[in-house]
Amino acid sequence: MEKLIFAPALLLCTNAFAQDVKPSPIKVSGYLEAYYSYDLNKPVNNTRPSFIYSHNRANEINLNLGFIKAAYNTDQVRANLSVATGTYMNANYAAEPGVLKNIYEANIGVKLSKKSNLWLDAGILPSHIGWESAVGKDCWTLSRSLAAENSPYFETGVKVSYTSPNERWFVAGLVLNGWQRIQRVDGNTTPAFGTQVTFKPSAKVTLNSSSFIGNDKPDSVRQMRYFHDLYGTFQLSSKFFALAGFDIGIEQRGKGSGTYNSWYTPVVILKYAPTTKVALAARAEYYDDKNGVIVSSGTPNGFKTWGFSAGFDYSILDNVLWRLEVRDLHAKDEIFIKQDANAGSNNMVLSTALAISF
């Protein structure tokens, strides 16, 4: 009889204790991506062309990106701090001083409304531009597109964002330190601005429009830059997916000039996932920067390059991804340096990568 009385009491006490225990607002995670890229041009310095920032070392095994991240999330406050290393960090953070070269993300956010999903975030943030990030597992292809490589991966500033109750709309406005900057360029006193609008008409379609307005040079040679990124992702069936993107930008030819240099890049990516473990992807892209605003080639026609890639992904485990890719770049001029110091118009690369997230 005593057991019948004691057992329910113990169960009631245990349930009450479980209800009082809340999940920790702090989460620690990490990511590592090792890779090997065989560049058929065999560059002497083992470095890919200067406009390639991810997986930019050739003919050697290396680490593209590795980071440890601590995230803090409550109903009213959120924060992220991530330190990183790898060839991606070396290439993209080359202009930053000291320990800032290893800060992948560092920001804090405060919710501005109790009723609406309205936030203010400040610090070093992921870029509001583009469909790809530095984290390979989150991208459809092993290598990044020319559009992603030559637009900001990260930014520093203040962002106000709003997400609608049905989560179909996301709208953000930003004040930034510049075009992929932590510290401003010396002599620059002008803030830059950004906008982002994302619309999800259904669970199968995402449409995004992002912009940048600002000067990324000292005030003495100020040249205003206007840039727009537009893309859409589409789930065509349970196994087929498509992405179409188009970036375009203009920049003043000189301080106070009424004329502008322009560049643009379209891209299409198709993805086929026959199973939960296997995925195939193909990409076609073109980058036109004849005046060398973003990519300076020093050649008569400027940087005019087609790119094609095909890749294979295999999920070894839920958090371990192995990838293969062949990529060919073809420029109008001979801009790719070969092992014999001669230049050619083609650059073919075979790459493999192994990524783990935890």
N, C-alpha and C positions, 0 to 999 in steps of 0.2 A: 504493500500500500504506500509505503514511503517513497518507493521508486516512482510510482505513478505521479506523485505530487512533485518530486524533485526534477524529473525530466522536462516537463513542460516549462517549469520555472527557468531551467538552464537554457532551454531553447529561446525563450522570450528574452532573456538577458543577452544572449549571443546576437540575436537579430537587432536589438537596440544598439549594441556596440557597433555592428556593421554599418548601421545607418548613420552613426555619428562620424565614421571615418570617411573623410573626403579625399579624392585623388589629389596628389601633390600638384601645385601649379607649375612646378619646375620640371622640365623634361630635357634630358641630355641625349644628343644624337650625334652621328658622325657619318662620314662618307670618304671613300678612297677609290680612286680610279687610276690604275696603271695601264700603260699603253706601249705599243711598238708601232712605228710608222716607217715603212720602207719607201723612200723617195727614189724613183728611178733616175732622177737627175743627179743623185749622190752629191749634194752640196758639201764642199770641203769643211765648212764650219758646223755641219750637222744641224743646221737651222733651216726651217721652212721659210718661204717668202715672208717679207716683213708685214704683210697684211693678214697673216695667219697668226692667231694668238692662242688658240686652244690646240693641244697636241702639236705644238710647234717645233719639237725636236725630231730630227730624222735619223733613222738607222741606228737607234739605240733604245734600250728599255728605260722608261722613265715614269715618273708620277705626274699626271696632268693636274689633279686636284685632290687634296686631302684636307678635311677640316673636322673640327670638333665644335659642336654648337650647343649652347645652353639657351633654352627658351622659357620664358615666364609668361603665363597666361591666366588672367582672371576675367571676370565680367567687365571690369572697368579699366584694367591696365594690362599691357603686354610689352614684352621686351625680348630682344634677341642679341646674343653676342656669339660671334663665331670667329675663330682664328684658323688660318689656313696656310698651306704651303703647296709647292708644285710648280711646274713650268707655266701653267696658266697664270698663277700669281706673279711670277717673275716678269711675264710679258705684259700683263694688263696693269700692273701696279708700279711699273718702272719709274713713273714720274712722281710717285709719292715718297716722302722722306721717312727714314727711320723705321720704327715699328709699324707705322701705318701701312707698309707694304704687305703686312700679314693679317690685316683686318678684313675679313671677307664680309662681315655684316656686324653692325653695332647700332641698334636703334631702340627707341622706347616710344610707346604709344599710349594715349589716353582717350577713353571714350568720352565724347562731348555731349551725348544725349542719353538719357535713361530710356527713352521710348524708341529712338531711331538708331540704326547701325551707322553712326557717324563717328569717325576717328580722326585724331591728330597724331601723326607719327613724325619723329625727327631723328636724324642721325645718318649713318651709312646704310643705304637701302638697296635692295635689288632694283634693277632698272625697270621703269614703267614702259619701256620700249621693247617691242619684239616678241616673237613666239618661242624663242629659245633662251635657255639660261646656261650658266657654267656647269651645272650638274648634269652629267651625261645621261644618267638613267631617266631623267625627265624629258629628254629630247628624242625625237623619232629617229634621228641619224647619229652615228658615232661622231662625225665631225660637225662643226657648226657651219651654217650657211655663211656666204660672203656678207650678207646683210647683217647677221648677228655679230660677226667678227669686226665689223667696221661701224658699229653703233654701240652705245653704252651698254655694258654688262651690269654696271653698278652706278650709283649716284649718291650725292650727299646733299641733304637739305631738309625741308619740311613738307609734309604731304597731308592734305585734308581729303578724306575719302568717305564715300557714302555707298552703301549697298542696300538695294530695295528689299522690302520684306519678303518678296517671292524669289529673291536672289537672281532675278533676270538682268538687273541693271547694276553696274558698278561705275561710279563717276569719281574722278580724282583731279585735284589741282595741286601743283607743286611749285616751290621756290627752291632753286638749286644753286650749287657752287660752280657749275659748269658742265661741260660735256665729258662725262665719265671722270669726275674729279672728287677727291676727298678735300685736298687743299686747293684753293683758287690759284690761278696763274699769278705770279708776281706782277704787280702793276694793274691788276684787274679789279675794279670796284663795282662792276655791274652784275647784278644777279641774273640768273637764267630762269626760265619758266617752263613748265610742262603741263600737259593735260592728258587724261586718259578716259575713254568711254568704252565699256565692254557691255555687249548686249547678248543675252542667251535666249533666243526666241523659243528654243526647245532644248531638251537634254542632249540632242544630237548636233546642235549648231552653236558655235561661238563666234561672234564678230567683234573686232577690236580696232579702235582708232586711237593712236597716241601721237603726241606732238612735242616738239622742243623749240624754244625761241630763246636766243641768247648770243652773247659774244664770249668766245673762249680764248681770247688773246688779250694782251695788255691794252689799257685804254688808249695808249698812244697810237696803236695800229688797229683800233677797234673795227671788226668786221662782223656784222650781224648775220647769224645763221638761223634759217627757218627749215625745220625738218618735220616730215610726217610719215608715220608708219601705219599701214592698214593691212589687216590680215583676217582670214576666216578659217576655222577648222570645221570639218563636216564628217559626221559618221554616216557613210553611205549604206552600210549594212552592218551586221554583227561582226563581220571580219574585215571590211574595207573602210579606210579612212583617207581623207584628203585635206591638204592645207594649201591655201593660196595666199601669197603675201606680196605687197608692193611698197617699197620705200622710195621717197623722193626728198631731195633737199636742195636748197639754194643758199649761197653765201655771197655777201658783198665782195666785189673785186678789190676794194680798197676802202679806207676810212671815208665815210660820207659819200661813197659812190652810189650812183643810181643804177648801176649795172651789176649783174650777178653771174657767178659760176654755178652750175647745177650738176647734180649726179642723181642716179636712180638705179634701182635694182628690183626686178621681179623674181619670184621663186614659186615653184610648185613641188610639193612632196606628196607621194602616194605611199600608203602603208597597208600591208596585208598581214593579218594575224590569224593564221588557220587554227592555232591552238593557243592556250594560255601561256605556253612556254616558248613559242616560236613566233617571230615577226620578220617580215621582209619590208624594206623601204627603198624607194627610188626618188631621186631629187634632180630637178633641172633648174638652173638659175643663170642669171646674167647680171653683170655689174658694169655700169658705164659711168666713169668719172674722168672725162676727157681733159679737164683742167687741173686734175690732181688736188682737189679740195681735201678729200679723205685719204685716197691712195695715190701717192705720187710715184709715177713710173719713170718720168724723165724721158719719155719716148714721143715721137711725133703725134701719135694718135691718142696718147694718154692711156689710162687704164680701162680697157674694154675687154672683158673676159667672160667667157662662157664656162659653166661648171656642170658636171654630171657625176652622180654617185649612185652606187647600189650597195645595200647593206643587208646583213643577216644578224639577227639577235637570238640568243638562246638563254632563257632564264634557268640557270642551274638550280637555284633555290629562289624562294620568294624575294630575298634580299641580295642575291648574287646574279649579275648579268654579264654574259660574255658576248662580244660583238666582233664582227668582221665587216670591212668596207673597202671598196675600191672607188677611187675618186680621180677624175681627170679634169684639169683646168686647161683651157685653150684661150690664149690672149691674141689680140690682133697684132701686137708687136712682140718682139723677142725680149721678154722681161724676166724669164726664169734662168737663173745662173746654174750652169752645170759644173760637174767635177773638173772639167778641163778649162774652166774659167770662161768658156764660150756661153752665149745666151741662146735660148730657144723659146718658142712660143707655146710649148706644151709642158705640163707638169702632171705626171701620174703618180699616185701614191696608194700603197696597199697598207691598211691599218688594222690592228686588232686591239681590243681593250677589255679589261676585266674590272668590274666595278662592284663594290659592296657597300651597302648602307646598313646602319645599325642605330 
